[in-house]
């Protein structure tokens, strides 16, 4: 149960960080989005 909650919070933080970064550095944000990091969290 706690593992699922932790993964959900981590995924939400990663998604919000990438969306914030897209306003600053679009190339890096696109690279991070293309990585399967969000898939690995689930």
N, CA, C and O atoms as a Maestro MAE file, in Angstrom:
{
 s_m_m2io_version
 :::
 2.0.0
}

f_m_ct {
 s_m_title
 :::
 protein
 m_atom[168] {
  # First column is atom index #
  i_m_mmod_type
  r_m_x_coord
  r_m_y_coord
  r_m_z_coord
  i_m_residue_number
  s_m_chain_name
  s_m_pdb_residue_name
  s_m_pdb_atom_name
  i_m_atomic_number
  :::
  1 25 0.824 -1.196 0.000 1 A "UNK " " N  " 7
  2 3 0.000 0.000 0.000 1 A "UNK " " CA " 6
  3 2 0.869 1.261 0.000 1 A "UNK " " C  " 6
  4 15 0.670 2.162 -0.815 1 A "UNK " " O  " 8
  5 25 1.831 1.314 0.922 2 A "UNK " " N  " 7
  6 3 2.690 2.502 0.998 2 A "UNK " " CA " 6
  7 2 3.589 2.621 -0.221 2 A "UNK " " C  " 6
  8 15 3.954 3.724 -0.626 2 A "UNK " " O  " 8
  9 25 3.942 1.491 -0.801 3 A "UNK " " N  " 7
  10 3 4.769 1.514 -2.007 3 A "UNK " " CA " 6
  11 2 4.008 2.151 -3.161 3 A "UNK " " C  " 6
  12 15 4.575 2.946 -3.910 3 A "UNK " " O  " 8
  13 25 2.758 1.820 -3.312 4 A "UNK " " N  " 7
  14 3 1.937 2.401 -4.380 4 A "UNK " " CA " 6
  15 2 1.758 3.908 -4.174 4 A "UNK " " C  " 6
  16 15 1.813 4.679 -5.132 4 A "UNK " " O  " 8
  17 25 1.547 4.314 -2.948 5 A "UNK " " N  " 7
  18 3 1.394 5.746 -2.661 5 A "UNK " " CA " 6
  19 2 2.699 6.483 -2.932 5 A "UNK " " C  " 6
  20 15 2.688 7.578 -3.495 5 A "UNK " " O  " 8
  21 25 3.810 5.897 -2.540 6 A "UNK " " N  " 7
  22 3 5.109 6.514 -2.787 6 A "UNK " " CA " 6
  23 2 5.415 6.642 -4.269 6 A "UNK " " C  " 6
  24 15 5.931 7.666 -4.715 6 A "UNK " " O  " 8
  25 25 5.100 5.604 -5.031 7 A "UNK " " N  " 7
  26 3 5.328 5.659 -6.482 7 A "UNK " " CA " 6
  27 2 4.443 6.704 -7.150 7 A "UNK " " C  " 6
  28 15 4.869 7.381 -8.086 7 A "UNK " " O  " 8
  29 25 3.218 6.830 -6.669 8 A "UNK " " N  " 7
  30 3 2.307 7.826 -7.227 8 A "UNK " " CA " 6
  31 2 2.809 9.233 -6.962 8 A "UNK " " C  " 6
  32 15 2.771 10.087 -7.847 8 A "UNK " " O  " 8
  33 25 3.279 9.475 -5.747 9 A "UNK " " N  " 7
  34 3 3.810 10.792 -5.398 9 A "UNK " " CA " 6
  35 2 5.077 11.085 -6.199 9 A "UNK " " C  " 6
  36 15 5.259 12.204 -6.678 9 A "UNK " " O  " 8
  37 25 5.946 10.098 -6.349 10 A "UNK " " N  " 7
  38 3 7.171 10.289 -7.113 10 A "UNK " " CA " 6
  39 2 6.869 10.569 -8.575 10 A "UNK " " C  " 6
  40 15 7.505 11.432 -9.180 10 A "UNK " " O  " 8
  41 25 5.918 9.862 -9.151 11 A "UNK " " N  " 7
  42 3 5.535 10.100 -10.545 11 A "UNK " " CA " 6
  43 2 4.943 11.488 -10.714 11 A "UNK " " C  " 6
  44 15 5.225 12.168 -11.700 11 A "UNK " " O  " 8
  45 25 4.120 11.917 -9.754 12 A "UNK " " N  " 7
  46 3 3.524 13.251 -9.826 12 A "UNK " " CA " 6
  47 2 4.594 14.334 -9.740 12 A "UNK " " C  " 6
  48 15 4.525 15.337 -10.451 12 A "UNK " " O  " 8
  49 25 5.572 14.135 -8.877 13 A "UNK " " N  " 7
  50 3 6.666 15.105 -8.766 13 A "UNK " " CA " 6
  51 2 7.489 15.160 -10.046 13 A "UNK " " C  " 6
  52 15 7.883 16.240 -10.488 13 A "UNK " " O  " 8
  53 25 7.748 14.003 -10.642 14 A "UNK " " N  " 7
  54 3 8.518 13.959 -11.878 14 A "UNK " " CA " 6
  55 2 7.772 14.640 -13.016 14 A "UNK " " C  " 6
  56 15 8.371 15.388 -13.789 14 A "UNK " " O  " 8
  57 25 6.484 14.393 -13.126 15 A "UNK " " N  " 7
  58 3 5.684 15.011 -14.186 15 A "UNK " " CA " 6
  59 2 5.608 16.523 -13.996 15 A "UNK " " C  " 6
  60 15 5.712 17.274 -14.966 15 A "UNK " " O  " 8
  61 25 5.428 16.972 -12.769 16 A "UNK " " N  " 7
  62 3 5.365 18.411 -12.534 16 A "UNK " " CA " 6
  63 2 6.720 19.074 -12.767 16 A "UNK " " C  " 6
  64 15 6.773 20.205 -13.249 16 A "UNK " " O  " 8
  65 25 7.815 18.390 -12.434 17 A "UNK " " N  " 7
  66 3 9.146 18.939 -12.697 17 A "UNK " " CA " 6
  67 2 9.397 19.078 -14.187 17 A "UNK " " C  " 6
  68 15 9.929 20.095 -14.634 17 A "UNK " " O  " 8
  69 25 9.022 18.067 -14.964 18 A "UNK " " N  " 7
  70 3 9.239 18.121 -16.415 18 A "UNK " " CA " 6
  71 2 8.366 19.197 -17.046 18 A "UNK " " C  " 6
  72 15 8.804 19.876 -17.974 18 A "UNK " " O  " 8
  73 25 7.148 19.364 -16.564 19 A "UNK " " N  " 7
  74 3 6.296 20.412 -17.127 19 A "UNK " " CA " 6
  75 2 6.820 21.802 -16.769 19 A "UNK " " C  " 6
  76 15 6.700 22.729 -17.571 19 A "UNK " " O  " 8
  77 25 7.393 21.959 -15.588 20 A "UNK " " N  " 7
  78 3 8.027 23.234 -15.234 20 A "UNK " " CA " 6
  79 2 9.261 23.469 -16.086 20 A "UNK " " C  " 6
  80 15 9.517 24.590 -16.527 20 A "UNK " " O  " 8
  81 25 10.027 22.402 -16.317 21 A "UNK " " N  " 7
  82 3 11.253 22.514 -17.086 21 A "UNK " " CA " 6
  83 2 10.968 22.827 -18.547 21 A "UNK " " C  " 6
  84 15 11.804 23.431 -19.219 21 A "UNK " " O  " 8
  85 25 9.811 22.430 -19.049 22 A "UNK " " N  " 7
  86 3 9.490 22.673 -20.445 22 A "UNK " " CA " 6
  87 2 9.392 24.167 -20.749 22 A "UNK " " C  " 6
  88 15 9.591 24.576 -21.893 22 A "UNK " " O  " 8
  89 25 9.094 24.970 -19.758 23 A "UNK " " N  " 7
  90 3 9.084 26.413 -19.955 23 A "UNK " " CA " 6
  91 2 10.476 27.001 -20.010 23 A "UNK " " C  " 6
  92 15 10.675 28.064 -20.598 23 A "UNK " " O  " 8
  93 25 11.438 26.332 -19.411 24 A "UNK " " N  " 7
  94 3 12.804 26.848 -19.351 24 A "UNK " " CA " 6
  95 2 13.695 26.262 -20.457 24 A "UNK " " C  " 6
  96 15 14.293 27.000 -21.239 24 A "UNK " " O  " 8
  97 25 13.770 24.947 -20.510 25 A "UNK " " N  " 7
  98 3 14.635 24.261 -21.477 25 A "UNK " " CA " 6
  99 2 13.817 23.177 -22.172 25 A "UNK " " C  " 6
  100 15 13.645 22.077 -21.647 25 A "UNK " " O  " 8
  101 25 13.326 23.499 -23.338 26 A "UNK " " N  " 7
  102 3 12.414 22.579 -24.013 26 A "UNK " " CA " 6
  103 2 13.117 21.301 -24.470 26 A "UNK " " C  " 6
  104 15 12.519 20.225 -24.445 26 A "UNK " " O  " 8
  105 25 14.373 21.410 -24.883 27 A "UNK " " N  " 7
  106 3 15.089 20.222 -25.342 27 A "UNK " " CA " 6
  107 2 15.299 19.214 -24.225 27 A "UNK " " C  " 6
  108 15 15.090 18.016 -24.413 27 A "UNK " " O  " 8
  109 25 15.706 19.696 -23.076 28 A "UNK " " N  " 7
  110 3 15.921 18.802 -21.936 28 A "UNK " " CA " 6
  111 2 14.610 18.211 -21.438 28 A "UNK " " C  " 6
  112 15 14.560 17.043 -21.055 28 A "UNK " " O  " 8
  113 25 13.562 19.004 -21.443 29 A "UNK " " N  " 7
  114 3 12.261 18.503 -21.010 29 A "UNK " " CA " 6
  115 2 11.760 17.423 -21.961 29 A "UNK " " C  " 6
  116 15 11.182 16.428 -21.523 29 A "UNK " " O  " 8
  117 25 11.977 17.614 -23.249 30 A "UNK " " N  " 7
  118 3 11.577 16.595 -24.217 30 A "UNK " " CA " 6
  119 2 12.369 15.317 -24.043 30 A "UNK " " C  " 6
  120 15 11.831 14.219 -24.187 30 A "UNK " " O  " 8
  121 25 13.647 15.458 -23.733 31 A "UNK " " N  " 7
  122 3 14.490 14.277 -23.507 31 A "UNK " " CA " 6
  123 2 14.027 13.512 -22.274 31 A "UNK " " C  " 6
  124 15 13.942 12.284 -22.299 31 A "UNK " " O  " 8
  125 25 13.728 14.227 -21.201 32 A "UNK " " N  " 7
  126 3 13.264 13.563 -19.983 32 A "UNK " " CA " 6
  127 2 11.902 12.914 -20.178 32 A "UNK " " C  " 6
  128 15 11.619 11.863 -19.604 32 A "UNK " " O  " 8
  129 25 11.062 13.543 -20.987 33 A "UNK " " N  " 7
  130 3 9.747 12.964 -21.256 33 A "UNK " " CA " 6
  131 2 9.885 11.703 -22.097 33 A "UNK " " C  " 6
  132 15 9.130 10.747 -21.916 33 A "UNK " " O  " 8
  133 25 10.837 11.697 -23.008 34 A "UNK " " N  " 7
  134 3 11.019 10.531 -23.879 34 A "UNK " " CA " 6
  135 2 11.607 9.343 -23.122 34 A "UNK " " C  " 6
  136 15 11.416 8.198 -23.533 34 A "UNK " " O  " 8
  137 25 12.303 9.589 -22.049 35 A "UNK " " N  " 7
  138 3 12.841 8.485 -21.259 35 A "UNK " " CA " 6
  139 2 11.703 7.714 -20.604 35 A "UNK " " C  " 6
  140 15 10.682 8.303 -20.252 35 A "UNK " " O  " 8
  141 25 11.861 6.436 -20.440 36 A "UNK " " N  " 7
  142 3 10.779 5.647 -19.839 36 A "UNK " " CA " 6
  143 2 10.762 5.713 -18.317 36 A "UNK " " C  " 6
  144 15 10.435 4.722 -17.665 36 A "UNK " " O  " 8
  145 25 11.107 6.855 -17.742 37 A "UNK " " N  " 7
  146 3 11.152 6.978 -16.290 37 A "UNK " " CA " 6
  147 2 9.773 6.827 -15.671 37 A "UNK " " C  " 6
  148 15 9.625 6.175 -14.638 37 A "UNK " " O  " 8
  149 25 8.762 7.421 -16.291 38 A "UNK " " N  " 7
  150 3 7.429 7.318 -15.723 38 A "UNK " " CA " 6
  151 2 6.917 5.891 -15.805 38 A "UNK " " C  " 6
  152 15 6.164 5.448 -14.939 38 A "UNK " " O  " 8
  153 25 7.324 5.167 -16.846 39 A "UNK " " N  " 7
  154 3 6.920 3.760 -16.962 39 A "UNK " " CA " 6
  155 2 7.617 2.902 -15.905 39 A "UNK " " C  " 6
  156 15 7.029 1.961 -15.370 39 A "UNK " " O  " 8
  157 25 8.861 3.233 -15.613 40 A "UNK " " N  " 7
  158 3 9.597 2.461 -14.609 40 A "UNK " " CA " 6
  159 2 9.026 2.656 -13.209 40 A "UNK " " C  " 6
  160 15 9.133 1.769 -12.362 40 A "UNK " " O  " 8
  161 25 8.421 3.815 -12.967 41 A "UNK " " N  " 7
  162 3 7.870 4.087 -11.641 41 A "UNK " " CA " 6
  163 2 6.616 3.263 -11.361 41 A "UNK " " C  " 6
  164 15 6.304 2.960 -10.210 41 A "UNK " " O  " 8
  165 25 5.913 2.912 -12.414 42 A "UNK " " N  " 7
  166 3 4.646 2.191 -12.230 42 A "UNK " " CA " 6
  167 2 4.857 0.729 -12.195 42 A "UNK " " C  " 6
  168 15 3.898 -0.030 -12.047 42 A "UNK " " O  " 8
  :::
 }
 m_bond[167] {
  # First column is bond index #
  i_m_from
  i_m_to
  i_m_order
  :::
  1 1 2 1
  2 2 3 1
  3 3 4 2
  4 3 5 1
  5 5 6 1
  6 6 7 1
  7 7 8 2
  8 7 9 1
  9 9 10 1
  10 10 11 1
  11 11 12 2
  12 11 13 1
  13 13 14 1
  14 14 15 1
  15 15 16 2
  16 15 17 1
  17 17 18 1
  18 18 19 1
  19 19 20 2
  20 19 21 1
  21 21 22 1
  22 22 23 1
  23 23 24 2
  24 23 25 1
  25 25 26 1
  26 26 27 1
  27 27 28 2
  28 27 29 1
  29 29 30 1
  30 30 31 1
  31 31 32 2
  32 31 33 1
  33 33 34 1
  34 34 35 1
  35 35 36 2
  36 35 37 1
  37 37 38 1
  38 38 39 1
  39 39 40 2
  40 39 41 1
  41 41 42 1
  42 42 43 1
  43 43 44 2
  44 43 45 1
  45 45 46 1
  46 46 47 1
  47 47 48 2
  48 47 49 1
  49 49 50 1
  50 50 51 1
  51 51 52 2
  52 51 53 1
  53 53 54 1
  54 54 55 1
  55 55 56 2
  56 55 57 1
  57 57 58 1
  58 58 59 1
  59 59 60 2
  60 59 61 1
  61 61 62 1
  62 62 63 1
  63 63 64 2
  64 63 65 1
  65 65 66 1
  66 66 67 1
  67 67 68 2
  68 67 69 1
  69 69 70 1
  70 70 71 1
  71 71 72 2
  72 71 73 1
  73 73 74 1
  74 74 75 1
  75 75 76 2
  76 75 77 1
  77 77 78 1
  78 78 79 1
  79 79 80 2
  80 79 81 1
  81 81 82 1
  82 82 83 1
  83 83 84 2
  84 83 85 1
  85 85 86 1
  86 86 87 1
  87 87 88 2
  88 87 89 1
  89 89 90 1
  90 90 91 1
  91 91 92 2
  92 91 93 1
  93 93 94 1
  94 94 95 1
  95 95 96 2
  96 95 97 1
  97 97 98 1
  98 98 99 1
  99 99 100 2
  100 99 101 1
  101 101 102 1
  102 102 103 1
  103 103 104 2
  104 103 105 1
  105 105 106 1
  106 106 107 1
  107 107 108 2
  108 107 109 1
  109 109 110 1
  110 110 111 1
  111 111 112 2
  112 111 113 1
  113 113 114 1
  114 114 115 1
  115 115 116 2
  116 115 117 1
  117 117 118 1
  118 118 119 1
  119 119 120 2
  120 119 121 1
  121 121 122 1
  122 122 123 1
  123 123 124 2
  124 123 125 1
  125 125 126 1
  126 126 127 1
  127 127 128 2
  128 127 129 1
  129 129 130 1
  130 130 131 1
  131 131 132 2
  132 131 133 1
  133 133 134 1
  134 134 135 1
  135 135 136 2
  136 135 137 1
  137 137 138 1
  138 138 139 1
  139 139 140 2
  140 139 141 1
  141 141 142 1
  142 142 143 1
  143 143 144 2
  144 143 145 1
  145 145 146 1
  146 146 147 1
  147 147 148 2
  148 147 149 1
  149 149 150 1
  150 150 151 1
  151 151 152 2
  152 151 153 1
  153 153 154 1
  154 154 155 1
  155 155 156 2
  156 155 157 1
  157 157 158 1
  158 158 159 1
  159 159 160 2
  160 159 161 1
  161 161 162 1
  162 162 163 1
  163 163 164 2
  164 163 165 1
  165 165 166 1
  166 166 167 1
  167 167 168 2
  :::
 }
}
